[in-house]
Amino acid sequence: MNYCDLGVENDYANAVEWYKKAAEQGDDWGQANLGRMFQYGYGVVRDKSLAIAWYKLAAKQGNGLAILQLEQWNVTI
């Protein structure tokens, strides 16, 4: 909700906190969304290497968003 402006103002830093909690528990969408936050610098400093790391974790679980992004960057899973 903080990322998509659904009922609350965009708060990317708060979204990052929640995505990180989910990602650290192994949730593939939390990992993929955290990768996206690092990819674009939403709520964090833009960092392609961290984006790739989170996308890889999500892709290993079959997350389509993460797989697509890694393929676009020619990164092997």
N, C-alpha and C positions, 0 to 999 in steps of 0.2 A: 504494500500500500504506500509506503514511503517512497518507493522508486517510481511508481506509476501515477502518483498524484490521485489516488483513489480515496476520496474522503478526507485526506489530509494534505497539507502542503508537501512538496518534494523535500525530503530530508535524506539526502544520499548518505551522509555519515551514519545516520541511524539505520538505514537500509543495509549498509555494509556490516554493521554490528550483527544484525539478525541473519544475514546471509552467512557470515562467518560462523555463527553458532551452529547453523544447520550444516554447513560444509564440514566443520570439524567433527560432526556426528556421522559423517559419511553420506549425507544427502546429496545426490547428484545434481539436483536443481540448485541447491545452495552453492555448490562448487561452481557450476556453470555461471550462475548469476554473479558470483564473486569474481570470476574470471572476466566477465563483461565489465564490472565496475573498474577493475584494474586496466582493462583494455582502453576504456574511454576516460579514465580519470574521474569517475563519478564518486565523490566522497572520499577519495584517496588520491595519492600522487599516481599519475599514469605510469604503469610499469608492465611492459610487455612480457618480461620473463615471469613475473608473478601471474599474469593472466594465463600464460601458457601452462604454468604449473597447475593452476586450478582447473583449467580446461582439460588437461590430461587426466586428472583424477576423475572428473565427470565423464569423460569419453570412455575410460576403462569400464565404466558402469553402463555404457551404451547410450549416454545422453546425446541426442541428435544435434542440439545447438552446439555443444562442445566439439563434437566430431566435425561438423561443418566448418566451424571457425578454424580448427587446426588444419583441416584440408586446404582452406583458403590461404593459410600461411605456409603450406607445405611442410608442416610439422608432423613427424611420425609419432603415433600414440605409444 
